[in-house]
Amino acid sequence: MNRAPLHAISSTSLWAVCACLLWSTAFVGVKTGLRYSDPFSFAGIRFILAGLLLVPFWWRRRPDWQRFSANTRIILLVSFFQTFLVYGLFYLGMTMVPGAIGAILIGASPLTAAVIAHYLGKNDNMTGRSGMALLLGMAGVAVLSINSRPWVSPAGLREFVGIVLLFFCTVASGLGNVLVAGERSDMDPVFFNSVQIFLGGICLLITARCLGYSCHGSYPLAWYLALVWLSLLSAAAFSIWFILLKRPGVRVSSLNVWKFLIPVFGAVFSWLLLPGESPRLASLAGMFLVAVSILLYSFWERSSKPGGR
C-alpha cells in the first residue's frame, strides 16, 4: 500500500487549514460591506471581480471555446444555483443575523446537502450516523431560532427571517449539487469556476438594479477593503483547494474534514472583529450543537469510506 510521505501530508494539511481560515474570514468581510451597500450589488461586484482574478490562472492554457459552447447548459445551471441563488440568499440573510450565527448556519450546509442527496440523488444514501449528526444540527438551528424570540420584537423577527433565509441558502446549495451531479464536463475546473462566478455576479448586479438599488456612489475605505479582500480570498482559497485536490494520494473526503474549521473560526472572527457582536449563552449552545454535528458528520463520513481511517 503506497503512502504519501509525512512531509507531503503535513504540507497538504497546512495548506488546507490556510484555505479554510481564508474562507472563515468571509463572514466579517460580508458584514462589513453590507453596512454600506445593498446585498445584491455588493455580492455581484465581489463575484465579478473574483471571476476576473481567476483569468490569469487559465488564460495561458488557452481554453477550448468550442468545449465551452458545448457545456453552456451546465455552466448556466451551476452559475444559477451555486452563485446567483446561493449567494443572493446568503447576502440577504446576512443583513439580518450576526456574523457568528451566519458562519455556523452556513457551515451546516453539508448536512442539508446529505438529506437532499439521500432523497433526490442516485446511489447517495444517508447512513444512520449521518442522520444522527443531522438531527443534532437541526436541534442547534432550532435553539438559535428560538433564541431570536421572533414573537417578542421586530428585531427578533428579523433575525428569525435571516436564519430561515440562510437555511434556504443551504437547501439551494444542496439542490444545485444534486442537479449538476449527473452532468459530465471535461472543462478546466479553474476556467469553469471563473466563468460561472462571473456570470452569477452579473445576474446579481442585474437583480440589484431591478430592485432599485444602485452600485454607484461614494463608499468609505472599509467597503473597498472588504470588497477587495472577499474577491481575493475567493480566488486564493479556491486555487489552493484546487491544487491540493490535484496532489497524488489526496482524497476528497479526507480533505473536506478540514472544512469544519470554517464555521468555528468564522464565529470567532466575527466576535473579535465586528463591533456589537458578542457570544450569548443560548446562541453558544445552539452554535455548539451545530458545530459538533458538522464535526461528527465529517468524521463519520470519512471513516465509513474504504481507507478513510
N, C-alpha and C positions, 0 to 999 in steps of 0.2 A: 504494500500500500504506500503510494507516494504521498509524502507530506511536505508542505511548504516549509522552508527554513524559518527558524524562530524569528530572525530579524525581519523577514518579509511579513510574517503575521503581525509583529509589533508595529511595523510601518503602516500596514493596512488599518489596524485598529486605531492608530493615532490619527490618520487622515480621516477615518470615518467619524471619529469624535469631533475633529475640527469642522467637518461639513455639518454635523448636527448642531454644533454650537453656533455656527453661522445662521442656520435656519431658525434656531431658537430666539435670535435677536430680532426676527422679523416682526414679532408682536409689538415690541417697543417702537420700531420704526413706523408701523402702521398706525398705532395710536397717536404718535407724534404728528404724522402728516394729516391725519383726519381732524386734528384741531383746527386746521386752516383751510381744508378743502373738502368737497363732497366725495363720497366713497368711490363713485364710478369714474370720475375724472382722474383721481389720484391713482386708482388701480390701473386704468387704461394707460396713463403715461408711464407708469412703472413697467408694465409688461411690453410696451412698445420699445422702451429703452433696453430692457433685458434681452429681447429678441435681437436687437441690433448689436448688443455687446457680444452675442454668440457668433456673429457673422465671421470674424477672423478665424474662428476655430474650424469652420467648414469651407471657407471660400477657396483656400488653396487646394482642396481636394476636388474642386470642380464638380459639383453635384450634377447628376444626370437629370436634366429638366424634363425629359420625356417620362422618366420614372416619377417625377413629381406630379405630372399631369395624370398619370395612371393611378396615383394614390390620393387624388383630390378629396375623395369621399371620406377616407379615414382621417385626413388632416383636418377637415372641417368638423368631423364628429368629435375628435379629441379636443380641438380648439373650443368647441361649444361647451362641452361638458367639463373639461379639465381646467380651462382658463376662464371663459366667459361666465358660465353659470356658477362654478365653484367659488371663484374669487369675487364675483358680484355679490353673492350671498355672504361670503366671508367678510368683505369690507363693510357691507351694510350692517351685519351683525356686530362687528367690532366697534361701531359707533355707539352701541347700546350697552356693552358689557365691559368690565375691567379687563385689561390685557392679560392678567394672570388666569382668569376664568376662561378667556378665549383660547389661551395656549393649551390648557388641559382638555377642553372640549374638542379642539381640532386634533389633538394628539390621540383621541379615541377613535379617529376615523377608520383605522384597520379593523376595529370591532364591528362597526357598521358595515364595512365592505364585506366582512366574512359572512354576515347574515344575508346580504343581498346576493352574494355569490352562491351561498348554500341553496337559495330558493330559485334563482334565475340562471345561475351559471351551470356549466357542464363539468361533471367529474370534480366538483369542488365542495364536497360535503363537509359540514362543520362537525368537529368532534365534540364529545361530551365535555371535555375540559375547556374547549374554546367557548362552549355555551355557558359554562360557569363563569369564565372571565367576562363574557358579555353581560351576564346578569349583574355581576359586581360593578361593571362600568355603568350600567343603566341605573343602578342604585345610587351611584355617585352623582350622575346627572340629575336624578330626582331630588337629591339633597340640595344641590346647587339651585334648582328651580324653586323649591320650597323656601330656601333661604332668602331668595329675592323678594318674597312676600308680595306677589303682584296684586293681591286683593286689598292691600293697605294703602299704597300710594302710587301716583303716576310714575315715580322713579322706579319702584319695584316692578310695575307692569312693563316698563320699557326694558328693564334688564331681563325679564322673563321672555319678552318677544325676541330679544337679542340671542338668548340661549336657544330658542326654537329655530331661529334663522341659521345659527351655527350648526345645529343638529341637521337641518335640511341640507346644509353645505356638505356635511359628511355623507349624507344619503346620495346627493348628486355625484359626489366623487366616486362612491362605490358603484352606482349605476353606470357611470361612464366607463369604469374599469371593465364591467361585465359586457357592455355593448361593444367595446372595441377589442375584447379579448379574442374573439374569433377572427378578427381581421389580421391579415398577414401582409407585412410590408418589409421590403429589403432596403429601405432608405437609410441613409446615415442618421443615427439617432440624434446627433447634435444638430444637424440640418433640420430634421423633422421637428425637434423641440423649438428651435429658433423660429421657424415659420409659424407653428401653431400658437405660440405665446404672443407673437407679433400680431397675428390676425385676431386673437382673443382681445388683445389690448385695443385694437382699432374698434372692435364691437363694443367694448366697454365705454370708450370715448363717445361713440355714436349714441349709446344709451344715455349718457350724461347730457348730451345736447338735446335729445328728445324729451328729457325730464326737465329741461330748462336750466340746467347747470352750465357754467362756462369755465373753461380751464384757463382763461385769460385773466390777467391782473397781476398785481404785485404780491409776493409771498415773503414771509420772513425767512431768514437764513435757516432756521430749524427745519422748515418744509423742504428746502432744497437738499439739505444734508440727509434727511430721512429718505427722500426720493432716490438720491444717488446711491445711498447705502443699500436700500432694498433692491435696486436694479443690479448692483454689483454682486450682492450676496446670492441673488437668483442665478446669475451666470456662473459665479465661482463655485457655489455649493453643488450645482448640477454637474459642472465639469469635473470636480473632484470625485463625485459619486460615479460618473460615467467611467473615469479612468480606473477606479477601484473595481468596478464590475468587469472590466476587461482583463484584470490580472489573472494569471493562471491559478487555479485552485481556489478562487474566491467564490463562495456560494451566496446566492442572493438572500436566502433565508438567514444565514449567519450574519451577513452584513446588516440586514434590516433590524436585527436585535438592537443595534446602537440607537435606532430612532426613538427608543423610549426616553432618551435624554432630552428630546426636543420639548415636550410639554413641561417637564420638570424645570429645566433651565429657563424655558420661556416664562414660566410663572415667577421664578426667582428674579430674572432680569426686569420684569415688569414691576415687581415690588421695589427693587433697588433704584430704578431709573425713572419711573413715571411718577410725577407729582400726584399726591392724593390717593395713591394705591398702597394698601397695606393688608396683610392677611387677617381674615376674620375666622373665628373658631369654626363656625358652621361651614364656611367656604373651604377651610382647610380640610375638614372631614370629608366633604364631597370630592374635593380635588385629590385627596389621598386615596379614596376608593377607586377613582378613575385611573390614577397613576399606577396603582397596584394591579388593576385589571389589565392595563396595557403591558406591564412587565410580565405578568403571568401568561398572557396570551402569546407574547413574543417567545417566551421561554418554552412553553408547551408546543408551539408550532415548530420551533427549531428542533426540539428533542423528538418529535413524532416523525420527522423525516429521516430516511436512511442516512447514516453518517452524520446526523445532526448534532450528536453529542461530542 
